[in-house]
Amino acid sequence: MSRATTRRDFLTTTAAGAVGATLLPAGMPEQPGTLFAAPSMDRVRVGFVGVGGMGMVHVENLLAIEGVELKAIGDIVPEKVTKAQDLIVAAGQPRPTGYSRGPRDFERMCAEEDLDLVYNATPWEWHVPIMLAAMKHGKHAATEVPAATTVEECWQLVEAAEKYRKHAVMMENCCYDRLELLAFHLARKGLLGELLHGECGYNHDLRAIKFADEGEGLWRRAHSIARNANLYPTHGLGPIAQAMDINRGNQFDYLVSMSGPSRGLQNWAAEHLPADSPKRRERYRLGDVNVSLIRTVKGQTIYLTHDTNLPRPYSRKYLLQGTKGLVEGYPRRVYIEGASEREDRWDAVEQWFASHDHPLWASEGVKQASRGHGGMDFLEDLRLIHCLRRGLPTDQNVYDAAAWSVITSITEQSLTARSKPVSIPDFTRGRWRSTPPLGIIEA
């Protein structure tokens, strides 16, 4: 039995007496299902680690959000730190302190800087170490996706957030895309009926990116060499999980997973790289297409895919289906029995945006935002800062970060066991039963 499983079982039976187990602010009495909210703050002092492509998108977003001070910037490339510092000064803020003395210089930032939040957009393997360092030194933590890469890392995040009473948030931007929020809005209004099924995934031709000599090419391909799993589940799964109330009255139960052969990266290397390139001799464990089925404790089904090594247009394969209708993405369309224009015919999504747009997307500030994936990156950063400044529970919390990220490891376990069902850990230790669902957030 693994250490993570043993510890999980132990904590399940002792959670009532565990220090900080309900992740409540200091001094508050324990109440079943209470969502953690830290004290409010007038301004959010931010240290940002990893200012490459996505990191700079977030830095630009934060500079456009009221109440944010960017106090520290860290990256292993000094030139990237300088570029971010110059951008921040040009925006009218004091020059932030730079941290570029090596891959672990974030530890010095967390120890020395007077910060409220440490935010990182680094390679996956650094997400947990940075978040743990932040919380250890009294800072909230936020990270790009996925929050963690192993079951053990997921438990580390949960336990640290509970111990230090700090937010540990995975910034899943797809939870804020307009289509997914429309589907969430329709579901909350009851127009889809009882939710029964979801389909989602990450289907994106990343061959050129994985073989690049810069950016994600420096680290992302290594995961295709080392692991056969659904490596990147959260973009598709996060919005489905929120609509189905995972960790808030519902829970993932178990999954089965299988992958096909690995051909795409080898073929791309043979066609595009010199004959003497060492990359042509690499072998990859990652199957080109992974398909997984998740069942919730309420009996709902979720079909989840991962496809990044073959030629294809981008798709998150989004579908949310209930007893009265469904919303689909790629292509985007809606059908609701008794409300759609024609029986058994799809409606164009635009008419549903016009009548049932989520309040966040109906706000003028978001409509005018274009930074990062059409505005959803700006919206996720705006919501995080809004919640921190007002002392509200964040839209996603550490239990969501763990539950959505752990899917990679659970698919890996299922694949190793010839696609047998594998239980998905309950990081809330049963408190999902009494935790209220996420409501419709006003702008």
N, C-alpha and C positions, 0 to 999 in steps of 0.2 A: 504494500500500500504506500502511495506517495506521501511525502511530508505534507503537501498541500491538502490532500484528502483527509489525512489524520487530523490536521489542525482544524479544518472545516468542521469535521464531525464533533470535535471537542468544543469548538466555539458555539456550535448549534445548541448544545446542551447547557452551556454556561453563559449565554449571551445576556441573560437578565442581570447577572452580577458583574459583567465585564465593565471596566472603566471606559467610559466614552463610547459604549457599544452602539448607542442610538445616534451618535454624531450630533448631539445637541450642544448649543452654546453653554459655556461654563455658567453654573449657577441655576440653570433651568431644570425643573423636575422632568424626569423621564416620562414620556407619554407615547403610547403605541402609535407608530406610523407618522410621528412628527418629522417634517422635513427640516434639514439643517439650514439655518440662516445666520450668518455672521453679523456682528455689529456693523451698522452703516458707517460710511465715511464720506467726507466732502469731496475728496479727490482720491484717485487710485494711482499710487506710485508704482510704476511697472519696471521690471528688469526683463529684457527680452534676450533669449539665447537662441542663436541660429538664424542669421539674417540672410539666407539665400533667397530663392524664388518666393516661396510661400511666406517666409519670415518677413520679407520686405512688404508684401501685400498687407500683412497684419500691422506692421509698423505704420504704414500709410493710413490704414483704417483708424488706428488708435490716435493718430495725430488729428484726425477729423472729428473725434468724439470728445464732447465737453467733459471736463473733470479728470482727464488723464494726463499724467506726467511721466514721460519716458526718462527714467533716471539712470539706467545702466543698459549697455549693449554688449553681448558676448558672442563670439564666433571664433573658430579655429583659424580663420583667414583674416589677418589684420586689416586688409584692404576693404573687406566687407563691413567690418566694424566702423572704419572711417567713413565709408559711404553712408551708413545709417546715421552716424553722428552728424554728418553734414546736413542730411535731410532734416533731422530734428531741429538743428539750429536754424535752418532756413524757415522752418515753421514757427519760429518765435520762442522756442523753449531753450533753456540752458543746455550746454553741451553735456550729454550723459557720459558717465565714466565708461571706459572701454575695458573689456576683458578678453584677451586673446593670447594668453600664455600657455595654451595647450588645451586638450580636450576636456580636462577636468577643472578648468578655470571658473566654471559656473559655481563650484563650491566656494571659492573666494567671494564671488558676487553675493551668494546667498548669506554668507557669514558676515560680510562687511557692510553691505548696503542696507539702508533704511527703506525697505520696500513693502508694499502690500501684496503684490502679485508677481510671481515669476512665470513667464509665458515662454514656451519653447516650440520651435519648428525645426527640429533636428532629425537626423536619421533615427529610425525606429528604436534601435537598441539603447539610445540615450534618453528616451522619454521618461522612463521610470527613475533612473538615477537623478535626473534633474528635478523631478517632482518631489522625490523623497528628500533631497537636500533643501528644497524650498520649504517644505512643511516642517522639517526638523528645526529650521531657523525662524519659524513663526510667520511664514508667508503663505498665502494661497497659491495654488499651482494650476496652470492650464497648459494643455499640450495639443499639438496637432495629432491626427489619427495615425495608427491606432494608439490607444493609451499604453498598452502593454503587449508583449508577444508570447507570454507563457502564463499558465495557471498560477504559478508561484508569484510572478510579478503582479498579477491582478490582486491577489490577496495582500501583497505588500502595500499596494496603494490604498486598499480599503482599510487595512489596519493602521496605516500612518494617518490617514484622514480622521479616523475615529480617535486615535491617540492624541493628536495635536489639535483636533477640532478646527480643521481647515478645509476649505473647498479644494477638491481635486477634480478638475473638469476636463473632459475630452471635448475639443472643439469640433463637433461634427457639423460641418456647414450644410450638408444635404438636408438636415432637419429643418433648415430655414429656406429651402428652395420654394419657389412659388407654387409649383404643382403639389409637392408633398404637404405644404401647409394648407392648400385648398382641400386635399383629401382628408387631412386631419380635421379641418373645420367642418366639412360635410359629415364626417363620422361623429363628431361631437354634437352636431345638430340633429343626429338621428336619421339623416337622409339616406345613409347606406344600410340602415338596419343593424342587425347583429353582425359584427365582424367575424368572418370565418376563415379567410385565406389571404395570404400576401405573397407576392413574388418580387424579388429584388436581386441586385447583384452589382458587380463592378466588372464591366465588359469594355475594355479600353486597350487598344493596340499600343503597348509600351515597349516594343522591341527596340526601336531606335533609342529611346530614353534609357533602357537598361544597359545598352552597350556604349552609351556616351562616355567620354573621358572627363566629364564634369558633372556637377549637380548630382541628381539621383543615380546616374550611372556609376558613381564611385562606390555605392553601397547597396542599391536596391537589387541588383542582379544576384548578389550573394544569397539572398533569401530564396531565390529560385533554385540555386544549387543545393541548399541545405535542407529544404522542407517541401513536402508534398502535402498541401492543405489549401483551404481557402485563406489566402494570405491577407486579404483586404476586405473584410466583410462589412465594415461599419457604415460606409456611404449608403448602401442600399438598406441595410438592416435597421439602422438607427430610426429613421422615420416610421418604418413598419412597427418597430418595438414601441415607440411612443403612442402610436394610434391604438395598439393592442394593450396598452397599460402595463407593459412589462415592468416589474419592480413596484408597481402601483395598483395592486389588485389582481395581478396576473403574473405569470413567471414562465420563462423557458423551462421545458421539462427535459427533453432529450433530442438528439439528432442522429441522423445517419448521413454518411458522406462517401462519395466515390469520385475518382479522377480518371481521365483518359490518359493516353500516351503523351510523352513529351517529345515534340517534334519542332515546334515553332522557333525557339531560340537557336537550335542547332542549324536549321535551314537558313535563318536570317544571317547567322555568322558566316556560313559557307558562301552566301551570295554577296555579302557586303564587306567582309574583312580580308586582309591579305592572307595568303596561304600560310605564312609563317607566324601569324598572330597567335599568341598563347590562348586567347579567348576561344579560338576554334577548337581547342582540345578540352574545353570544359564540358561537363556532363551535368544535367539538371534533373533533380528529383521532382520538381513541380510539374504535375500534369497540366497540359495546355488548357483544359477545361475541367473545372471542378463543379460538381452539382451536389448540393446538400439539402436535406429536408429537416426542418425543425418542427417539433410539436410543442405547443404550450400546455400548461396544466388545465386550461379551459378547453383543450381539444382542437384549437386552431392549428392550421398548417402554414408553414412559410417555406417557399422554394427559393433557395439562395444559390447564386452562381458566381464564379470567378473565371475570367477569360482575358488574359493580358499578353499572351504570347503568339496570337494568331492575327492575321489581317482582318480588320472589322471596323465599322464605325462605332463611335462611343455610344454606350447605353447603360443605364442603371436598371433597366427591365422592371420598372416600378409598376406594381399593381396592388390595390387595396380593395378587397371584395367582401361585401356583406349580403344579407338576405334580401335587401331592397335594391342594390345596385353596386357599381364599381367605378373606380377611377384608375386610369392606365396612363403610363408614360411611355414615350418612345414607340409609337407616336402618342402624343398627349390627347386624351379624350375621356368623356364621361358618359355613363349610361345609368339612369335611375328610373326604375319602373314607376310609371304613372306621372313622372315629372319631365322626362325627356321629350323632345319634340315629336319623335316618331317611335312606335313600338319596335323593339329589336333593332334599333339603329343608333349608332353613336352620335353624341353631340360634340361639336367642336368645343375645346376647353375654354375658348375665349368667352363664350356666353356665360359659363359658370364663374369665370373670374369676374365678370361684370356684376353678377348677382350675389356671389358667395365668396368673394376673395377674403382670405384671412385678414383680420385687422392689421397685422404687422405689415403686410404687403399693401394694404390700402392707405397707409400713412404716406404723406408727401415726402418725408425725409428719406424713406426707403425707396420710394419710386424714383427719386433723383440720384440714388447711389448706383454706381456702376463698377466700383472696385471689386475685383475678385469674383470670377464666376457669375457675372451678371448681377451682383449685389448681395448674394446670400452670405458671402464672407464678411461683408460689412455688417450685415444684420446679426450674425452670430457674435461678432465683437461688440456691437452696440448692446445686445442683450446681456452679455456678461458684465460689462461695465455698469449698466443700469441696475442689475441685481446687486452688485457689490456696493454701489453708492447708496442704495436705498435699504440695504440690509434684508434683501429678499432671498428665498431659496433660488438657486440657479435652475434654469430649464432642464439641464442634465446634471447629474451628480456623480459621485465616485462609484456608486453601485451600477449606474448605467454604463460608465466608462469600462468597468470590469466585465459586466455581462455581455456587452457588445463586442469587446476586444477578445474575450476568452474563446470566442467561436473558432478562431484560428487553431488554437491548441486542441479543441474538442474534435474538429474535423480531422486533424492529424491523428488523433487517437483512433477515431473510427476507421480511417483509411488503413492504419496499421493492423487493425483487427478485422480486415476484410469486410469493411462497411457495416460492422455491427453497431447497434444503437449504443450511444454513450450519454450518460446523464450530464446535464449542464449545471455547474455549481450555482448554489443560491448564495450570493454574496451578501444579501440582506439578512440571512439567517432567520428567515420566516417572517420578517417584518413587512414583506410585500403585501401580506394579506390585509393589513390595516393602513397602509400608506395611500393617501388620496391620489387620484389620477391627475395628470397635468391638464389644466383647463385651457380655455381659449384666452390667450394673452392679448390684452389690448395694447395699442401702440403707445 
